[in-house]
Amino acid sequence: MDWIDFYDFKHSVIYVNARHRDVHYRTIAEDIRKLIPSPSAHVLDYGCGEATSADLVAAACAQLVLVEAAPNVRASLTMRYAGHPKIVVISAEQAAALPKASFDLIVMHSVAQYLGEAELDRLLAIFRTLLKPGGFFVLGDVVPPRFAAPAAALALLRFGAANGFFWAAASGLLRIFVSDYLRLRKTVGLSHYSEAAAIEKLKNAGFRPERAAHNIGHNRQRMTFVARAPDSGI
Ligand SMILES: C[S@@+](CC[C@H](N)C(=O)[O-])C[C@H]1O[C@@H](n2cnc3c(N)ncnc32)[C@H](O)[C@@H]1O
């Protein structure tokens, strides 16, 4: 089992109930909307998960491409957005084969922790080619090296308290504790980056990165970076 299999569950244990899942995706969609540079923008969300509020993002841009590697999650996204005039759902392989300079904004939120360093570098190089000159890559929910697990637990409890699912969040944490999450964390591992390490990685990939004032989503300890592609393209 790897992280893609873990997220391919019909009902991932990461979301403590349907309300948590929907508030989570609505919060992310509202944050992503704010980063869309213009209503004519073409946007790609890489590793979008269940993306139950993607229509909010699509309403603020010309086209939204949702990329999801987990096949069952992708199938359910395809059904959810079938016939949506602006949303397209594709696999990771299809994303890598898209024409160069197709997008004004590429977002990858809460995925980098599941990628090894080489895999992240490979994806950054793909994103560079997919972005238009001067386009933006947003790397969200980067997990810092210290106190990540207690900070994530506390952030979930606070998010639950603010949105009417505190007790579900508390019991959900226990379920995560006995799920495959901890086993995978030991066997496959999670990647952590300090602010300086993330900035350096993005610079090495040819971007001009800055840390955003706030992370996308509910976890304030994690970091979001907005990285601009060069104006002249590659
Ligand atoms: C925590 S979910 C994030 C979903 C959504 N972006 C969000 O912020 O809620 C992690 C996502 O990473 C994807 N993922 C994990 N490992 C991956 C890999 N090696 N390549 C591509 N996607 C991967 C999973 O399929 C899942 O959709």
The ligand as an SDF file (V2000), in Angstrom:
LIG
                    3D

 27 29  0  0  0  0  0  0  0  0999 V2000
   -4.4540   15.0760    1.6230 C   0  0  0  0  0  0  0  0  0  0  0  0
   -5.0080   14.6960   -0.0100 S   0  0  0  0  0  0  0  0  0  0  0  0
   -5.0740   16.3300   -0.6880 C   0  0  0  0  0  0  0  0  0  0  0  0
   -6.3140   16.5480   -1.4830 C   0  0  0  0  0  0  0  0  0  0  0  0
   -6.6100   18.0220   -1.7520 C   0  0  0  0  0  0  0  0  0  0  0  0
   -5.5980   18.6540   -2.5540 N   0  0  0  0  0  0  0  0  0  0  0  0
   -6.7520   18.7430   -0.4300 C   0  0  0  0  0  0  0  0  0  0  0  0
   -5.9600   19.6430   -0.1720 O   0  0  0  0  0  0  0  0  0  0  0  0
   -7.6240   18.3830    0.3440 O   0  0  0  0  0  0  0  0  0  0  0  0
   -3.5340   14.0420   -0.7260 C   0  0  0  0  0  0  0  0  0  0  0  0
   -3.6390   13.7900   -2.2220 C   0  0  0  0  0  0  0  0  0  0  0  0
   -2.3360   13.4520   -2.7060 O   0  0  0  0  0  0  0  0  0  0  0  0
   -2.4700   12.4760   -3.7120 C   0  0  0  0  0  0  0  0  0  0  0  0
   -1.1930   11.7750   -3.8290 N   0  0  0  0  0  0  0  0  0  0  0  0
   -0.5500   11.0700   -2.8730 C   0  0  0  0  0  0  0  0  0  0  0  0
    0.5920   10.5630   -3.3700 N   0  0  0  0  0  0  0  0  0  0  0  0
    0.6750   10.9710   -4.6650 C   0  0  0  0  0  0  0  0  0  0  0  0
    1.6170   10.7770   -5.7050 C   0  0  0  0  0  0  0  0  0  0  0  0
    2.7290   10.0510   -5.5260 N   0  0  0  0  0  0  0  0  0  0  0  0
    1.3770   11.3300   -6.9170 N   0  0  0  0  0  0  0  0  0  0  0  0
    0.2570   12.0780   -7.1250 C   0  0  0  0  0  0  0  0  0  0  0  0
   -0.6870   12.2990   -6.1650 N   0  0  0  0  0  0  0  0  0  0  0  0
   -0.4720   11.7480   -4.9560 C   0  0  0  0  0  0  0  0  0  0  0  0
   -3.6140   11.6010   -3.2280 C   0  0  0  0  0  0  0  0  0  0  0  0
   -4.1900   10.8700   -4.2820 O   0  0  0  0  0  0  0  0  0  0  0  0
   -4.5600   12.6330   -2.6110 C   0  0  0  0  0  0  0  0  0  0  0  0
   -5.4940   13.1020   -3.5380 O   0  0  0  0  0  0  0  0  0  0  0  0
  1  2  1  0
  2  3  1  0
  2 10  1  0
  3  4  1  0
  4  5  1  0
  5  6  1  0
  5  7  1  0
  7  8  2  0
  7  9  1  0
 10 11  1  0
 11 12  1  0
 11 26  1  0
 12 13  1  0
 13 14  1  0
 13 24  1  0
 14 15  1  0
 14 23  1  0
 15 16  2  0
 16 17  1  0
 17 18  1  0
 17 23  2  0
 18 19  1  0
 18 20  2  0
 20 21  1  0
 21 22  2  0
 22 23  1  0
 24 25  1  0
 24 26  1  0
 26 27  1  0
M  CHG  2   2   1   9  -1
M  END
$$$$
